[in-house]
């Protein structure tokens, strides 16, 4: 089944996160950010030049907004990985569907619509209760700042999603959006190295830094194949296995310790995120299948091509 490509993508993203955590013991986070972006930028840029595809975009404002929020989310996510257990940082980044649900509810209220998406409201309440449980051990260990920045990465990922969705509606090709994101990610990494210094890594460090970029690009390709050729609901559910993979790798390889409360919080957040994603997709599918009967609030929900947020960053 084509949707199973999402399992490969999730595993690759989890391995990328593990490599970021391991290499952050040697080098500043900015170096990991640089290699995360430069590999994809070089490969995509070379492919675009070979195919003589246009680098310029008619949608500058949206591209700037998407790139700014996406790169900021990625940078904060990498920082959270370097400080927090891998499972905790990954879960915080995967709160983006809860923020998307929150944005949808807020848009419904501001538009004055009487019929609120109660299922999404329930997901938001349950999901953020899970976040509180997840962060209790983190706060007690004095890592409050890193935890809040990790949560902010989830919020910024959700903002990036809204701009990706708008770009998709305008016909902006995905490869151009990914190229801009990758190029600016590399630029931010270089800037960080100039400000905070660069450390010459060990041979293993070089391998891990290069592997971060390769893993990220390979994961994006597998993810794109899964969403474009697989079943939407199954693919969207399978993307959350990245948290499972990250938990196992964090415990077995990085030596992370997770309390019962943290594990409970992770399960609650994942469950709420999966349900919120499935509810949103079903609503969008209903709009496509029955456009005449769909409410205006449903017309603002995501479609198959733009469901994934966090992994695209």
C-alpha positions in Angstrom: 0.0 0.0 0.0 1.3 3.4 -0.9 0.3 4.8 2.5 3.0 2.7 4.1 5.6 5.1 2.6 4.5 7.3 5.6 6.0 4.7 7.9 9.4 5.1 6.2 9.1 8.9 6.3 8.2 8.7 10.0 11.2 6.5 10.7 13.6 8.8 8.8 12.3 11.9 10.5 12.8 10.1 13.9 16.3 9.1 13.0 17.0 12.7 11.9 15.8 13.9 15.3 18.0 11.4 17.0 21.0 12.6 15.0 20.3 16.2 15.9 20.2 15.2 19.6 23.5 13.2 19.4 25.4 15.8 17.3 24.2 18.7 19.5 26.7 17.3 22.1 29.5 18.3 19.7 28.3 21.3 17.8 25.9 24.3 18.3 22.3 23.7 17.1 22.9 26.3 14.3 25.2 23.9 12.6 22.6 21.1 12.6 20.0 23.7 11.2 22.5 24.6 8.4 23.0 21.0 7.3 19.2 20.4 7.6 18.7 23.0 4.9 21.7 23.1 2.7 21.5 19.5 1.4 17.9 19.9 0.2 18.6 23.4 -1.2 21.5 22.2 -3.3 19.7 19.1 -4.6 16.4 20.9 -5.3 18.2 24.0 -6.7 20.3 21.8 -9.0 17.2 20.0 -10.2 15.3 23.2 -10.8 18.2 24.6 -12.8 18.5 21.4 -14.8 14.8 21.4 -15.6 15.0 25.2 -16.2 12.2 25.8 -13.7 11.6 29.3 -12.5 13.0 30.3 -9.1 10.9 33.4 -8.8 7.4 33.4 -7.3 4.4 35.6 -7.9 3.3 35.0 -4.3 6.2 36.7 -2.4 4.2 37.7 0.7 2.9 34.2 1.3 6.2 32.6 0.6 7.9 35.0 3.1 5.3 34.2 5.8 5.5 30.4 5.2 9.3 30.4 5.2 9.6 32.6 8.2 7.2 30.5 10.3 8.5 27.2 9.0 12.2 28.0 9.6 11.5 29.4 13.0 9.6 26.3 13.9 12.4 24.1 12.7 15.1 26.0 14.6 13.1 25.9 17.9 12.4 22.2 17.3 16.1 21.4 16.9 16.9 23.4 20.1 14.2 21.6 22.0 15.6 18.3 20.8 19.1 19.2 22.1 17.7 19.9 25.7 14.6 17.7 26.2 14.0 14.0 25.8 13.6 13.2 22.1 10.0 12.0 22.6 9.0 15.1 24.5 10.4 17.5 21.9 8.8 15.6 19.0 5.4 15.5 20.7 5.5 19.2 21.4 6.3 19.8 17.7 3.4 17.6 16.8 0.9 19.7 18.6 0.5 21.7 15.4 -2.8 19.8 14.5 -4.2 21.0 17.8 -3.3 24.6 17.0 -4.7 24.2 13.5 -8.0 23.0 15.1 -7.8 26.0 17.5 -7.4 28.4 14.5 -10.4 26.7 12.8 -12.6 27.2 15.9 -11.4 30.8 16.2 -12.2 31.5 12.6 -15.7 30.0 13.0 -16.4 32.2 16.1 -15.0 35.4 14.4 -17.1 34.7 11.4 -20.2 34.7 13.6 -21.3 31.2 12.7 -23.6 29.5 15.2 -22.5 25.9 14.5 -19.2 25.3 16.2 -17.0 22.3 15.4 -17.5 20.6 18.8 -15.4 17.6 17.9 -12.4 19.9 17.3 -13.1 21.8 20.5 -13.0 18.5 22.4 -9.7 17.6 20.8 -8.2 20.9 21.8 -9.3 20.6 25.4 -8.1 17.0 25.7 -4.9 17.7 23.8 -3.8 20.6 25.9 -4.6 18.6 29.0 -2.1 16.0 27.7 0.5 18.8 27.1 0.1 19.8 30.8 0.8 16.2 31.9 3.7 15.9 29.4 5.4 19.1 30.7 5.0 18.4 34.4 8.3 16.4 34.6 10.1 18.9 32.3 9.1 21.9 34.5 10.2 20.0 37.7 13.7 19.5 36.1 14.1 23.2 35.3 13.8 22.9 31.5 10.8 25.3 31.3 12.3 27.5 28.6 13.1 24.7 26.2 9.7 23.2 26.8 7.9 26.4 25.9 10.1 26.9 22.9 9.2 23.4 21.8 5.5 24.1 22.2 6.0 27.4 20.2 7.5 25.3 17.4 4.2 23.5 17.2 2.3 26.8 17.0 4.6 28.1 14.3 4.3 24.9 12.3 0.5 25.4 12.3 1.0 29.0 11.0 3.3 27.6 8.3 0.5 25.1 7.4 -2.0 27.9 6.8 0.4 29.6 4.4 1.2 26.3 2.6 -2.6 25.8 2.1 -3.0 29.3 0.7 0.0 28.7 -1.7 -1.5 25.4 -2.8 -4.8 27.0 -3.6 -3.0 29.6 -5.7 -1.2 26.9 -7.7 2.3 27.4 -6.2 4.4 24.3 -6.9 5.5 22.3 -3.9 9.1 22.0 -5.0 9.5 25.8 -5.0 8.1 26.2 -1.5 10.4 23.5 -0.2 13.4 25.1 -2.0 12.8 28.4 -0.3 12.3 26.8 3.0 15.5 24.8 2.7 17.6 27.7 1.4 16.5 30.1 4.2 17.0 27.3 6.7 20.6 27.0 5.5 21.0 30.8 5.6 19.7 31.0 9.2 22.1 28.2 10.1 25.0 30.2 8.7 23.9 33.3 10.5 23.7 31.4 13.8 27.2 30.0 13.2 28.5 33.5 12.6 26.9 34.8 15.8 27.6 31.9 18.1 30.6 30.3 16.6 31.3 27.1 14.7 32.8 24.0 16.1 34.8 21.6 13.9 33.1 18.2 14.5 34.7 14.8 14.8 34.5 12.4 11.9 31.4 10.9 13.4 30.0 14.4 13.8 30.5 15.2 10.1 28.7 12.0 9.2 25.8 12.8 11.4 25.5 16.4 10.1 25.4 15.2 6.5 23.0 12.4 7.4 20.6 15.0 8.9 20.2 16.7 5.6 20.0 13.4 3.6 17.5 11.9 6.1 15.3 15.0 6.0 15.1 15.1 2.2 14.5 11.3 1.9 11.8 11.6 4.5 10.1 14.4 2.6 10.1 12.4 -0.6 8.6 9.4 1.1 6.0 11.6 2.8 5.0 13.2 -0.4 4.6 9.9 -2.1 2.4 8.6 0.7 0.1 11.6 0.7 -0.1 11.8 -3.1 -0.7 8.1 -3.8 -1.9 6.6 -0.5 -5.2 6.8 1.3 -5.5 10.2 3.1 -6.9 9.0 6.4 -4.5 6.1 6.7 -1.5 8.2 5.7 -2.4 11.1 8.1 -2.7 8.6 11.0 0.6 6.9 10.2 2.5 10.2 10.3 2.1 10.2 14.1 4.2 7.0 14.3 7.2 9.4 14.2 6.6 10.0 17.9 6.6 6.3 18.6 9.9 5.8 16.7 11.3 8.9 18.4 10.4 7.5 21.9 12.0 4.2 21.2 15.2 5.7 19.7 15.4 8.3 22.5 15.2 5.6 25.2 17.3 2.9 23.5 20.0 5.0 21.9 20.1 8.4 23.6 19.4 7.1 27.0 16.3 9.3 27.6 14.2 8.6 30.7 10.5 9.1 30.6 8.2 9.2 33.6 4.8 7.5 33.6 3.2 11.0 33.6 5.2 12.0 30.5 4.2 8.8 28.7 0.6 9.4 29.6 0.8 13.0 28.3 2.3 11.8 25.0 -0.4 9.2 24.4 -3.1 11.8 25.1 -1.6 14.4 22.8 -1.1 11.9 20.0 -4.7 10.6 20.4 -6.1 14.2 20.3 -3.9 15.1 17.3 -4.9 12.0 15.3 -8.6 12.6 16.0 -8.4 16.3 15.2 -6.6 15.5 11.9 -9.1 12.8 10.9 -12.1 15.1 11.8 -10.6 17.9 9.7 -9.9 15.6 6.7 -13.4 14.2 6.8 -14.9 17.6 6.8 -12.8 18.7 3.9 -13.7 15.5 2.0 -17.3 16.2 2.7 -16.9 19.6 1.1 -15.3 18.1 -2.1 -18.0 15.3 -2.3 -21.0 17.5 -1.5 -20.0 21.2 -2.2 -23.6 22.3 -2.4 -24.5 21.1 1.1 -21.3 22.0 2.9 -21.3 24.9 5.4 -19.0 27.9 4.9 -17.1 26.9 8.0 -16.1 23.6 6.4 -14.8 25.4 3.3 -11.9 26.7 5.4 -10.7 23.3 6.4 -7.6 21.6 4.9 -7.5 19.2 2.0 -5.5 16.1 1.2 -2.6 18.0 -0.4 -1.9 20.2 2.7 -2.7 18.1 5.7 0.9 17.5 6.8 2.5 20.3 8.7 5.3 19.5 11.1 7.1 16.9 8.9 7.3 19.3 5.9 9.4 21.7 8.0 
